[in-house]
Amino acid sequence: MIGWMEAVVLGLLQGLTEFLPISSSAHIRVVSAFLGWEDPGAAFTAVIQLGTETAVLIYFRREIWEIVSTWTRSLYTPALRSLHAARMGWYVIVGSIPIGVLGLVLKDQIESPFRDLRLVGTTLIVFGLILWFADHTARNKLTLVKHLSLPHALVYGFAQSLALIPGVSRSGGTITAGLLLDYRREDAAKYSFLLAIPAVLASGFLELTEIGGKAAPAWGPTILATVISFVVGYAAVAWFLRYISSHRFTGFVIYRVLLGLFVILAVTLGWIPAQA
């Protein structure tokens, strides 16, 4: 059962790490293990992600409204279908399919085996190095407005689905895919955030509908964690987009590798259990 102190810490972690390419679910899992707390589980993580996703909805409210309204009108107004906003609606839908399908198929694995800290540590390192490679080989020139296509949207989508494994990072996976496709860092990040909206909202609300068949959650702390994740997340996404406009991802890569090595060492030496 999540307590008030845990709610504050986990809410801060979620808000700080959701939009950075360092995996919020990995941090929640690792910090809980080191502090001797019960693993809050994938369900708790999915629910408090609603807070950070609300931050995205508000931060990108103008772009989201333009996409939703233009896409909707384009369904019965053919002249609008060539507009970027209308096409972006389809790109987000198509890009959301892989994680939606795999999330349902792998639901049992997400709840348990994927949360093994040995796997978390390994994915932090491996996908951190892939991000480094992408960041240093990308031509950083394509833009969403001119170059995003359905095939590219699917590539982004499959990259996002890797985030079902804690340690990969939803933003890290999709940004890496964008860089490998030669998109500008800012554009890769922006599409990553927009693409996450359907998946995160669907996952969070699905967990809410299934709570009736599970042990009753500590609603007070869960709501507190969600609110904190929203406030901190809004500040984090604004900072991150400014930061990557003039910086590479090297600092995040170093952090991921060091954290991954430390987690594997801690499990190997018996400081923390590999599984909750």
C-alpha positions as CSV (number, residue, x, y, z in Angstrom):
1,M,0.0,0.0,0.0
2,I,1.4,3.4,-1.0
3,G,1.9,5.8,1.8
4,W,2.0,9.6,1.8
5,M,5.8,9.9,1.8
6,E,6.1,7.4,-1.0
7,A,3.5,9.3,-3.0
8,V,5.6,12.5,-2.7
9,V,8.8,10.8,-3.7
10,L,7.3,8.8,-6.5
11,G,5.3,11.8,-7.8
12,L,8.5,13.8,-8.0
13,L,10.3,11.0,-9.7
14,Q,7.6,10.6,-12.3
15,G,7.4,14.3,-13.0
16,L,11.2,14.7,-13.3
17,T,11.9,11.6,-15.4
18,E,8.9,11.0,-17.6
19,F,10.0,13.4,-20.4
20,L,13.8,12.9,-20.0
21,P,15.3,9.9,-21.9
22,I,16.2,8.1,-18.6
23,S,13.0,6.0,-18.0
24,S,10.5,7.1,-15.3
25,S,9.3,3.5,-14.7
26,A,12.9,2.4,-14.0
27,H,13.5,5.1,-11.5
28,I,10.3,4.4,-9.7
29,R,11.2,0.7,-9.6
30,V,14.8,1.2,-8.5
31,V,14.2,3.9,-5.9
32,S,11.4,1.8,-4.3
33,A,13.7,-1.1,-4.1
34,F,16.5,0.8,-2.4
35,L,14.2,2.4,0.1
36,G,12.7,-0.9,1.0
37,W,9.3,0.0,-0.3
38,E,7.0,-2.4,-2.0
39,D,7.2,-2.2,-5.8
40,P,4.3,0.2,-6.6
41,G,3.7,-1.9,-9.8
42,A,2.9,-1.1,-13.4
43,A,-0.7,-0.2,-12.5
44,F,0.3,2.6,-10.0
45,T,2.9,3.9,-12.6
46,A,0.3,3.9,-15.3
47,V,-2.2,5.9,-13.2
48,I,0.3,8.6,-12.0
49,Q,1.4,9.0,-15.6
50,L,-1.9,10.6,-16.2
51,G,-0.5,13.6,-14.3
52,T,2.5,14.0,-16.5
53,E,0.4,13.4,-19.6
54,T,-2.0,16.2,-18.5
55,A,1.1,18.4,-18.4
56,V,1.7,17.6,-22.1
57,L,-1.9,18.2,-23.0
58,I,-1.7,21.7,-21.4
59,Y,1.8,22.5,-22.7
60,F,0.9,21.6,-26.3
61,R,-2.7,22.6,-26.1
62,R,-2.7,24.7,-29.2
63,E,-1.0,22.1,-31.3
64,I,-3.2,19.4,-30.0
65,W,-6.4,21.4,-30.6
66,E,-5.2,22.1,-34.2
67,I,-4.5,18.5,-34.8
68,V,-7.7,17.1,-33.4
69,S,-10.0,19.8,-34.9
70,T,-8.3,19.7,-38.4
71,W,-8.2,15.9,-38.5
72,T,-11.9,15.6,-37.5
73,R,-12.9,18.1,-40.1
74,S,-10.8,16.4,-42.7
75,L,-12.9,13.3,-42.4
76,Y,-15.7,15.0,-44.2
77,T,-13.8,17.9,-46.0
78,P,-11.3,16.4,-48.5
79,A,-9.6,19.7,-49.1
80,L,-8.2,19.7,-45.5
81,R,-6.6,16.2,-45.8
82,S,-3.3,17.6,-47.2
83,L,-2.8,19.9,-44.2
84,H,0.0,19.0,-41.8
85,A,-2.4,19.0,-38.8
86,A,-4.8,16.5,-40.5
87,R,-1.9,14.2,-41.5
88,M,-0.4,14.5,-38.0
89,G,-3.7,13.1,-36.6
90,W,-3.2,10.0,-38.7
91,Y,0.5,9.7,-37.8
92,V,-0.3,9.7,-34.1
93,I,-3.1,7.1,-34.6
94,V,-0.9,4.8,-36.7
95,G,2.1,5.3,-34.4
96,S,0.0,4.3,-31.4
97,I,-1.0,0.9,-32.8
98,P,2.2,-1.0,-31.9
99,I,2.2,-0.2,-28.2
100,G,-1.5,-0.7,-28.0
101,V,-1.3,-4.2,-29.4
102,L,1.8,-5.2,-27.6
103,G,0.6,-3.7,-24.4
104,L,-2.4,-6.0,-24.4
105,V,-0.5,-9.0,-25.5
106,L,2.3,-8.6,-23.0
107,K,0.2,-7.3,-20.1
108,D,1.2,-10.2,-17.7
109,Q,4.9,-9.8,-18.5
110,I,4.7,-6.0,-18.0
111,E,3.3,-6.6,-14.5
112,S,6.1,-8.9,-13.4
113,P,9.0,-10.3,-15.4
114,F,9.8,-7.0,-17.1
115,R,10.2,-5.4,-13.7
116,D,13.2,-7.6,-12.8
117,L,16.0,-5.1,-11.9
118,R,18.6,-7.1,-13.8
119,L,16.7,-6.4,-16.9
120,V,16.1,-2.8,-15.9
121,G,19.8,-2.2,-15.4
122,T,20.6,-3.9,-18.7
123,T,18.1,-1.9,-20.7
124,L,19.3,1.4,-19.1
125,I,22.8,0.7,-20.4
126,V,22.0,-0.8,-23.8
127,F,19.4,1.8,-24.9
128,G,21.5,4.6,-23.5
129,L,24.4,3.5,-25.8
130,I,22.0,3.3,-28.7
131,L,20.8,6.8,-28.0
132,W,24.4,8.0,-27.9
133,F,25.1,6.3,-31.3
134,A,21.9,7.9,-32.8
135,D,22.7,11.3,-31.4
136,H,26.3,11.3,-32.8
137,T,25.4,9.9,-36.3
138,A,22.1,11.7,-37.0
139,R,22.2,14.5,-39.6
140,N,19.6,16.4,-37.4
141,K,17.9,18.0,-40.4
142,L,14.4,16.6,-41.0
143,T,11.3,18.3,-39.7
144,L,7.8,17.0,-38.7
145,V,6.0,19.4,-41.0
146,K,7.9,18.5,-44.2
147,H,9.1,14.9,-43.7
148,L,6.9,12.9,-41.3
149,S,5.2,10.0,-43.1
150,L,3.2,6.9,-42.2
151,P,6.2,4.6,-42.5
152,H,8.2,6.9,-40.2
153,A,5.2,7.1,-37.8
154,L,5.3,3.3,-37.6
155,V,9.0,3.2,-36.8
156,Y,8.4,5.7,-34.0
157,G,5.5,3.6,-32.8
158,F,7.5,0.4,-32.6
159,A,10.3,2.3,-30.8
160,Q,7.7,3.6,-28.3
161,S,6.5,0.1,-27.7
162,L,9.9,-0.9,-26.4
163,A,9.2,1.3,-23.4
164,L,6.9,-1.5,-22.1
165,I,10.2,-2.7,-20.5
166,P,11.2,-0.4,-17.6
167,G,14.6,1.1,-18.4
168,V,14.1,1.7,-22.1
169,S,12.3,5.0,-21.7
170,R,9.3,6.0,-23.7
171,S,10.8,9.4,-24.7
172,G,14.3,7.9,-25.1
173,G,13.1,5.1,-27.4
174,T,11.1,7.4,-29.7
175,I,13.6,10.2,-29.7
176,T,16.3,7.6,-30.6
177,A,14.2,6.4,-33.5
178,G,13.7,10.0,-34.7
179,L,17.4,10.7,-34.6
180,L,18.2,7.5,-36.6
181,L,15.7,8.8,-39.1
182,D,17.6,12.1,-39.2
183,Y,15.0,14.3,-37.6
184,R,16.0,17.4,-35.6
185,R,16.3,16.8,-31.9
186,E,13.5,19.2,-31.1
187,D,11.2,17.6,-33.7
188,A,11.9,14.1,-32.5
189,A,11.2,15.0,-28.9
190,K,8.0,16.9,-29.8
191,Y,6.5,14.0,-31.8
192,S,7.6,11.7,-29.0
193,F,5.5,13.7,-26.5
194,L,2.5,13.8,-28.9
195,L,2.7,10.1,-29.7
196,A,2.7,9.2,-26.0
197,I,-0.7,10.9,-25.4
198,P,-3.0,8.1,-26.6
199,A,-0.9,5.3,-25.1
200,V,-0.5,6.8,-21.7
201,L,-4.1,8.0,-21.4
202,A,-5.4,4.6,-22.5
203,S,-3.1,2.7,-20.2
204,G,-4.0,4.9,-17.2
205,F,-7.7,4.8,-17.7
206,L,-7.6,1.0,-18.4
207,E,-5.9,0.5,-15.1
208,L,-8.6,2.7,-13.4
209,T,-11.4,0.5,-14.9
210,E,-9.8,-2.7,-13.7
211,I,-9.1,-1.5,-10.2
212,G,-12.4,-3.0,-9.1
213,G,-11.0,-6.5,-9.5
214,K,-7.8,-5.7,-7.6
215,A,-6.9,-4.7,-4.1
216,A,-8.3,-1.2,-3.3
217,P,-5.6,1.4,-3.9
218,A,-4.6,4.1,-1.4
219,W,-6.5,6.8,-3.3
220,G,-5.3,9.7,-1.3
221,P,-1.5,9.1,-1.9
222,T,-2.2,8.0,-5.5
223,I,-4.0,11.3,-6.3
224,L,-1.2,13.3,-4.5
225,A,1.5,11.5,-6.6
226,T,-0.5,12.3,-9.7
227,V,-0.9,16.0,-8.9
228,I,2.8,16.3,-8.1
229,S,3.8,14.5,-11.3
230,F,1.7,17.0,-13.2
231,V,3.3,20.1,-11.7
232,V,6.9,18.9,-11.9
233,G,6.3,17.3,-15.3
234,Y,5.1,20.6,-16.8
235,A,8.3,22.3,-15.7
236,A,10.4,19.4,-16.9
237,V,9.0,19.3,-20.5
238,A,9.5,23.0,-20.9
239,W,13.1,22.8,-19.7
240,F,13.9,19.7,-21.8
241,L,12.7,21.2,-25.1
242,R,14.8,24.3,-24.5
243,Y,17.8,22.2,-23.4
244,I,17.9,19.9,-26.4
245,S,17.7,22.8,-28.8
246,S,21.3,23.5,-28.2
247,H,22.7,20.4,-26.4
248,R,23.3,16.7,-27.2
249,F,22.0,13.8,-25.1
250,T,25.5,12.8,-23.9
251,G,24.8,13.8,-20.2
252,F,21.7,11.6,-20.2
253,V,23.6,8.7,-21.8
254,I,26.3,8.9,-19.1
255,Y,23.7,9.0,-16.4
256,R,21.9,6.0,-17.8
257,V,25.0,3.9,-18.1
258,L,26.2,4.7,-14.6
259,L,22.7,4.0,-13.1
260,G,22.4,0.7,-15.0
261,L,25.8,-0.5,-13.8
262,F,25.0,0.5,-10.2
263,V,21.7,-1.3,-10.3
264,I,23.3,-4.5,-11.7
265,L,26.0,-4.3,-9.1
266,A,23.5,-3.7,-6.3
267,V,21.5,-6.8,-7.3
268,T,24.7,-8.9,-7.7
269,L,25.9,-8.0,-4.2
270,G,22.5,-8.6,-2.7
271,W,21.9,-5.0,-1.7
272,I,18.5,-5.1,-3.3
273,P,16.4,-8.0,-4.6
274,A,16.1,-8.4,-8.4
275,Q,12.4,-9.0,-8.1
276,A,9.8,-7.4,-5.7
